[in-house]
Amino acid sequence: MNNQPIGVLDSGVGGLSIWQEIVKQMPRESTIYIADSKNCPYGSRAPHEIFPLAKRIVQFLLEKKVKVIVVACNTISVCALKELRGEYKTVPIVGIVPVIKTAAIKTKNKYIGIFSTVTTAKSGYEKELIKTFTSGCKVTNIGTEKLVPFIERGDIDSEEVKKVIKIVTKPFVKNNIDVIALGCSHFPFLAKPMQEILGKNVLILDSARAVGRHVGRVLTKNNMLTSRNKAQHQFFTTGNANKFEKVAEKLIGDTIRGNVIYVRL
Ligand code: DGL
């Protein structure tokens, strides 16, 4: 048993898509969420910039005595997870679980799309994934830096954001891709307009549930599940706390109200 909170980190509000699933699957667990909003977006930064930024937020969570750290950001997971695990060995560090295996099973056209940040797309992540699957699927990874700023503003439904989604996802349509794996924790918040734009025959998959299940397995394996009945949730941001709270409320509802604290890192 371990009654310390689960630590969740992201560059901004995107990781709340994963936080939400963790809380849904493990309602008794307390959590601490940290968003490095000041340095967001991470997804257009060079890979060597990601590790030093991620270290600061990992250290913050360790100071808060979390029992596990969930890296709810694909960009950090693909660029810095190995180094973070090498540097911090006191708690398990869980990264994003790509849903590519499910995508490979579900595609009828044998052509999968990955939709991510530019840095994730450039990381070679896609090539690695292709190597691990033998089903003969082709993969196209579109990386964009255009959408995260919309989500960070809480704009997930305007005509403007829909226009941008339409433009950036064109290669998916052109290649007749029927399954898209979201490779950025922000993008599940755009799943609805994406589905409208791409049509109902395209399956959009995100990692949140898989990450939640994985965290559950890690806690069980390490005998770290809580014995408490009442969960507490705290949210920290390196940016403007009011703005974060307002946007997060739009994305995940009012559980967050009054619980966001600014932190200078
Ligand atoms: N949410 C992050 C991810 O999953 C990146 C967003 C950003 O560009 O900061 O990749």
Residues whose N, C-alpha, C, O or C-beta is under 5 A from the ligand:
A	BS01	DGL	S11 G14 C40 P41 Y42 G43 S44 A72 C73 N74 T75 T117 V148 G183 C184 S185 H186
